[in-house]
Amino acid sequence: MTAQNSETSDSPIGGAPRPPIVDRADFQAELDRLRIREKAHTRAGDAIAAARRRLPMVEVDPGTPLLGGDGAVPLLDVFAGRSQLIAYFQMWHTGRPAAEQCEGCTFSTAHINELSYLASRDVSYATFCQGPYEQSSRYRDFMGWTIPWYAVPPDSEDRLIAGRYFGMLVCYLRDGGRVFETYWTTGRGNEVMAPSYGLLDLTVYGRQELWEDSPEGWPQRWDSRGGQFRQDGRPTAQWSRIRAGRSDDLDTRSSE
């Protein structure tokens, strides 16, 4: 089959190579072959999730203090009466402006909005942010996020981080007044937070990142060191907030 390219458009990928053009029957035949692999991938994911549900767990101090809008709150209270809690540990660069905050954490957290489906399974969700609450909560407000938000004071970091680092996703289980950590992941494990990546993976040009296995000439313009989450000097999701007239002043003077 010979690829046939359509005319160049005004989009950033205009003029890039296109897939071959075939009739509907040939297209469906190729897709049916791929579907076998997709189903196997789905079943493998189900098997991994089953193994995840069988992991042991480690106890965590339920009184570990976090800082919220009303002051100190013990970890136990963040469950909001539910039996499970998912917490994302967001990186924070104290004293730096909004444009210099973590682009990867912004990418992940910007996708989290509707929590009712988690709550229907007896699961709460919260962001545990590094650094001072005053600054990071102003960032949350600038971004328009409504998820529960807490800062992790330095004295609590060792108890919750336990030799790891911010930028991780952690699952907890509550049994009465006791709290247990049941799972954690980071790096590409955090991609479950961001459906944008899953949707991009369905498209012909994918994520357009340099590491991807794509045909020769496919557009690949972003690295995997943070550049894929930034645009014109800012985390990409900030631009719509700036255009909407929101202030990104984090009052960083409080940290000077």
C-alpha positions in Angstrom: 0.0 0.0 0.0 1.3 3.5 -0.8 0.7 6.3 1.6 -1.2 9.3 0.1 -0.8 12.6 1.8 -3.5 15.2 2.0 -2.8 18.9 1.5 -0.9 20.8 4.2 -3.3 22.4 6.8 -2.7 25.3 9.2 -2.3 23.0 12.2 1.1 22.5 13.9 1.4 19.1 12.2 0.3 20.2 8.8 2.4 18.6 6.2 3.4 15.6 8.3 3.3 12.2 6.7 -0.1 10.5 6.8 -1.0 6.8 7.1 -1.9 4.9 4.0 -5.4 5.3 2.6 -7.4 2.1 2.2 -11.0 1.1 1.8 -13.3 0.4 4.8 -12.9 -3.4 4.6 -9.1 -3.3 4.7 -9.1 -0.7 7.5 -11.4 -2.8 9.6 -9.3 -6.0 8.9 -6.2 -4.2 10.2 -8.1 -2.9 13.2 -9.4 -6.3 14.0 -5.9 -7.7 14.2 -4.8 -4.9 16.5 -7.9 -5.4 18.7 -6.6 -8.9 19.6 -3.5 -7.2 21.1 -5.6 -4.5 22.8 -7.8 -7.1 24.5 -4.8 -9.0 25.7 -3.4 -5.7 27.1 -6.7 -5.1 28.9 -6.7 -8.6 30.4 -3.1 -8.2 31.5 -4.0 -4.9 33.2 -6.9 -6.7 35.0 -4.5 -9.4 36.2 -2.1 -6.8 37.6 -5.0 -5.0 39.3 -6.0 -8.3 40.9 -2.4 -8.8 42.2 -2.4 -5.2 43.5 -5.5 -6.0 45.5 -3.6 -8.8 47.2 -0.6 -6.8 48.3 0.3 -6.6 52.0 0.0 -3.2 53.7 2.0 -1.0 56.1 0.6 0.9 59.0 0.9 4.7 59.0 0.4 7.1 62.0 -3.3 8.3 61.7 -2.4 11.4 63.7 0.1 12.6 61.2 -0.7 16.3 60.9 -1.5 18.1 57.6 -2.3 21.7 57.1 -5.6 22.8 55.5 -7.7 25.9 55.3 -8.8 25.6 58.9 -5.3 24.7 60.2 -3.8 21.4 61.3 -5.8 18.2 60.4 -4.8 14.6 61.3 -4.4 12.2 58.4 -7.4 10.2 59.7 -9.7 13.2 59.1 -8.8 13.5 55.5 -10.7 10.2 54.9 -13.9 12.3 55.5 -15.4 9.2 57.1 -14.7 6.9 54.2 -12.7 3.7 54.4 -10.2 4.5 51.6 -8.2 7.5 50.5 -6.2 8.3 47.4 -3.6 11.1 47.8 -1.4 12.7 45.2 1.8 14.2 46.6 2.3 17.4 44.6 5.8 18.9 44.3 6.2 22.5 45.3 8.9 25.1 44.6 8.7 27.4 47.6 9.2 31.1 46.8 9.0 30.6 43.0 6.2 32.1 40.8 3.4 30.1 39.3 5.1 29.9 35.9 7.9 27.9 37.6 5.9 25.4 39.5 6.0 21.7 38.7 4.7 21.2 35.2 4.2 17.4 35.7 2.2 17.8 38.9 0.1 20.5 37.2 -0.5 18.2 34.3 -1.7 15.4 36.6 -3.7 17.4 39.1 -5.4 19.5 36.3 -7.3 16.3 35.2 -8.8 15.5 38.6 -12.2 17.1 39.0 -15.2 14.9 39.5 -14.9 12.9 42.7 -18.4 11.5 43.1 -17.5 8.2 41.4 -14.7 7.6 43.8 -17.0 8.6 46.7 -19.6 6.1 45.5 -17.0 3.4 46.1 -16.2 4.7 49.6 -13.0 6.4 48.4 -11.9 10.0 49.2 -9.3 11.9 47.3 -6.9 14.7 48.3 -3.8 16.5 47.2 -0.9 16.6 49.7 1.3 19.4 48.6 4.9 20.1 49.5 5.7 23.5 50.9 3.7 26.3 52.7 -0.1 26.0 52.5 -0.6 29.8 51.9 1.3 29.7 48.6 0.2 26.3 47.3 -3.5 27.0 48.0 -3.3 30.2 46.1 -2.0 28.2 43.2 -4.9 25.8 43.6 -7.3 28.8 43.5 -5.6 30.2 40.4 -5.9 26.9 38.6 -9.6 26.6 39.7 -9.1 23.3 41.3 -11.8 22.2 43.8 -10.2 19.0 45.2 -9.4 18.8 48.9 -6.0 20.4 49.4 -3.5 20.0 52.2 0.1 21.0 52.8 2.5 18.5 54.3 4.5 20.2 57.1 8.2 19.3 57.4 7.7 17.2 60.5 5.2 15.0 58.7 7.2 14.4 55.6 9.3 11.6 57.0 6.2 9.7 58.2 4.4 10.0 54.9 7.2 10.1 52.3 9.2 7.4 54.0 12.4 7.8 51.9 10.5 8.4 48.7 9.7 11.8 47.2 6.9 14.1 46.2 5.2 13.3 42.8 3.8 10.0 43.9 0.2 8.6 44.1 -0.6 6.8 47.3 -3.6 4.6 48.4 -4.7 4.2 52.0 -7.1 2.1 53.9 -8.8 3.0 57.2 -9.8 0.4 59.8 -11.5 2.3 62.5 -8.9 4.6 64.0 -6.0 2.9 62.2 -4.5 3.9 58.8 -2.6 1.6 56.4 -0.8 2.3 53.1 -1.8 -0.3 50.5 -0.1 0.9 47.3 2.0 3.7 45.8 3.4 4.6 42.4 5.1 7.4 40.7 6.6 8.4 37.3 4.6 6.8 34.5 2.4 5.1 37.1 0.8 8.5 37.6 -0.5 8.5 34.1 -3.8 7.0 35.4 -4.6 10.5 36.6 -4.4 12.0 33.2 -6.9 10.8 30.5 -5.3 13.2 28.0 -2.4 10.7 27.6 -4.8 7.8 27.1 -6.7 9.8 24.5 -3.6 10.9 22.7 -2.4 7.3 22.5 -5.5 6.6 20.4 -4.6 9.2 17.8 -2.5 8.7 14.7 0.4 10.9 15.9 0.2 9.8 19.6 1.8 12.0 22.3 4.3 13.4 19.8 7.1 12.8 22.3 10.7 11.9 21.3 10.7 8.5 23.0 7.7 7.1 21.1 8.0 4.4 18.5 6.4 6.2 15.5 6.8 5.8 11.7 9.6 7.8 10.1 8.6 11.5 9.7 5.9 11.5 12.3 5.8 14.7 14.4 7.8 14.3 17.6 8.6 17.6 19.2 8.6 17.2 23.0 11.1 15.6 25.3 10.2 13.6 28.5 11.9 15.9 31.0 9.1 18.3 31.6 9.0 20.0 28.2 6.0 17.9 27.2 4.0 19.7 29.9 5.0 23.2 29.2 4.1 25.8 26.6 5.6 29.3 26.1 7.4 29.2 29.5 4.5 27.9 31.6 2.8 24.7 32.5 0.4 24.3 29.6 -2.8 24.3 31.7 -2.0 27.8 33.1 -2.6 29.6 29.9 -6.4 29.2 29.9 -6.4 30.6 33.4 -4.3 33.6 32.4 -6.6 34.3 29.4 -9.6 34.1 31.8 -8.0 37.0 33.8 -7.1 35.0 36.9 -4.3 36.3 39.1 -1.3 33.9 39.4 0.2 35.9 42.3 1.3 33.4 44.9 2.4 36.0 47.3 5.9 34.5 47.4 7.0 37.4 49.6 5.8 35.4 52.5 8.7 33.0 52.0 11.4 35.6 51.8 
